[in-house]
Amino acid sequence: MTATYSKSRQQAETAFGNLQTEFFAKNNAAEELASMAQARDAKTIRLREARLARERADRASATSALLAKRSKSS
């Protein structure tokens, strides 16, 4: 059973469909941006942790090298 609508009803249905499509497209874009921001933040945290760990390791090796040098000269 196919319903036949008046021309104005068809135009209204088309306009509403277009509006819904735009709304959902904006929603999807916003979700995608939020997802990208979340991924960027996670990467930033991961890289910061790696940098801090590397700096701690460098400091520890420099300290042990300095202690070894001092013990040799004593």
Rosetta silent file (secondary structure, phi, psi, omega in degrees, C-alpha in Angstrom):
SEQUENCE: MTATYSKSRQQAETAFGNLQTEFFAKNNAAEELASMAQARDAKTIRLREARLARERADRASATSALLAKRSKSS
SCORE:     score description
SCORE:     0.000 S_00000001
   1 L     0.000  109.438  178.755    0.000    0.000    0.000 S_00000001
   2 L   -98.331  126.336  178.963    1.638    3.112   -1.206 S_00000001
   3 L   -87.567  135.875  176.356    0.267    6.325    0.205 S_00000001
   4 L  -102.382  126.523 -178.204    0.042    9.237   -2.176 S_00000001
   5 L  -107.394  159.517  176.635    0.676   12.571   -0.584 S_00000001
   6 L   -68.677  163.446 -178.250   -0.063   16.052   -1.801 S_00000001
   7 H   -60.676  -41.723 -179.662    2.730   18.016   -3.405 S_00000001
   8 H   -65.883  -36.140  177.698    3.113   20.269   -0.352 S_00000001
   9 H   -66.284  -41.538  178.802    3.317   17.212    1.925 S_00000001
  10 H   -62.316  -42.169  178.521    5.988   15.674   -0.310 S_00000001
  11 H   -64.450  -40.802  179.332    7.981   18.908   -0.205 S_00000001
  12 H   -64.491  -42.518  178.496    7.629   19.065    3.577 S_00000001
  13 H   -62.075  -42.474  179.321    8.762   15.440    3.913 S_00000001
  14 H   -64.045  -45.308  179.837   11.763   16.130    1.672 S_00000001
  15 H   -62.614  -42.376  179.236   12.687   19.282    3.610 S_00000001
  16 H   -64.605  -41.646  178.170   12.378   17.443    6.912 S_00000001
  17 H   -61.219  -42.028  178.248   14.506   14.583    5.612 S_00000001
  18 H   -64.093  -40.782  179.567   17.194   17.032    4.508 S_00000001
  19 H   -64.368  -42.691  178.141   17.124   18.741    7.892 S_00000001
  20 H   -62.802  -41.721  179.980   17.461   15.418    9.682 S_00000001
  21 H   -60.601  -44.757  178.442   20.363   14.436    7.444 S_00000001
  22 H   -62.076  -43.104 -179.216   22.183   17.687    8.260 S_00000001
  23 H   -60.718  -47.637 -178.607   21.506   17.223   11.964 S_00000001
  24 H   -69.093  -32.725  177.161   22.869   13.683   12.006 S_00000001
  25 H   -65.283  -41.890  178.054   25.860   14.690    9.880 S_00000001
  26 H   -65.234  -40.055  177.897   26.719   17.426   12.404 S_00000001
  27 H   -60.730  -45.825  179.978   26.274   14.954   15.237 S_00000001
  28 H   -63.636  -39.354  179.205   28.613   12.475   13.556 S_00000001
  29 H   -64.839  -41.846  179.337   31.177   15.203   12.912 S_00000001
  30 H   -64.631  -41.307  178.169   31.060   16.286   16.552 S_00000001
  31 H   -64.336  -39.371  179.637   31.480   12.694   17.709 S_00000001
  32 H   -65.374  -42.113  178.081   34.399   12.230   15.327 S_00000001
  33 H   -63.920  -41.367  178.553   36.091   15.400   16.612 S_00000001
  34 H   -63.379  -39.958  178.880   35.595   14.291   20.203 S_00000001
  35 H   -64.600  -42.566  179.011   37.070   10.902   19.353 S_00000001
  36 H   -64.573  -40.819  179.144   40.078   12.518   17.686 S_00000001
  37 H   -64.702  -40.165  178.806   40.612   14.817   20.680 S_00000001
  38 H   -64.799  -41.846  178.539   40.423   11.864   23.056 S_00000001
  39 H   -64.818  -40.183  179.068   42.952    9.916   20.969 S_00000001
  40 H   -64.065  -43.185  179.222   45.259   12.953   20.863 S_00000001
  41 H   -63.619  -40.543  178.970   45.049   13.383   24.636 S_00000001
  42 H   -63.936  -40.529  179.404   45.805    9.699   25.196 S_00000001
  43 H   -66.551  -40.461  179.042   48.826    9.924   22.896 S_00000001
  44 H   -61.316  -43.977  179.055   50.045   13.061   24.675 S_00000001
  45 H   -63.421  -44.226 -179.574   49.805   11.329   28.043 S_00000001
  46 H   -61.895  -44.348 -179.768   51.598    8.242   26.706 S_00000001
  47 H   -67.677  -37.369  178.215   54.412   10.331   25.200 S_00000001
  48 H   -63.551  -44.214  178.664   54.751   12.430   28.366 S_00000001
  49 H   -62.106  -40.467  178.684   55.071    9.292   30.482 S_00000001
  50 H   -64.886  -41.630  179.322   57.697    7.908   28.096 S_00000001
  51 H   -64.399  -44.664  179.873   59.644   11.186   28.208 S_00000001
  52 H   -64.409  -38.790  177.650   59.547   11.332   32.000 S_00000001
  53 H   -64.721  -41.308  178.749   60.674    7.703   32.257 S_00000001
  54 H   -64.247  -41.620  179.180   63.541    8.410   29.846 S_00000001
  55 H   -64.978  -39.522  177.146   64.552   11.486   31.860 S_00000001
  56 H   -63.300  -42.258  179.552   64.481    9.468   35.110 S_00000001
  57 H   -64.979  -41.757  178.496   66.638    6.767   33.513 S_00000001
  58 H   -62.805  -42.964  179.105   69.082    9.375   32.192 S_00000001
  59 H   -63.430  -41.504 -179.670   69.297   11.004   35.622 S_00000001
  60 H   -65.680  -41.956 -179.845   69.873    7.645   37.302 S_00000001
  61 H   -69.550  -35.780  177.859   72.621    6.664   34.861 S_00000001
  62 H   -66.768  -39.663  178.702   74.287   10.066   35.209 S_00000001
  63 H   -65.030  -44.424 -179.793   74.175    9.755   38.988 S_00000001
  64 H   -67.135  -35.519  177.488   75.633    6.251   38.932 S_00000001
  65 H   -66.122  -40.229  178.785   78.345    7.362   36.494 S_00000001
  66 H   -65.689  -42.116  178.164   79.227   10.280   38.765 S_00000001
  67 H   -64.453  -39.688  178.560   79.358    8.002   41.803 S_00000001
  68 H   -64.974  -40.297  179.797   81.569    5.533   39.929 S_00000001
  69 H   -65.696  -41.212  179.689   83.890    8.349   38.869 S_00000001
  70 H   -67.011  -38.352 -178.312   84.113    9.661   42.432 S_00000001
  71 H   -70.315  -29.881  177.466   84.829    6.214   43.860 S_00000001
  72 H   -69.942  -39.843 -176.368   87.650    5.689   41.336 S_00000001
  73 H   -78.118  -15.496 -179.489   89.315    8.976   42.210 S_00000001
  74 L   -81.685    0.000    0.000   89.091    8.343   45.968 S_00000001
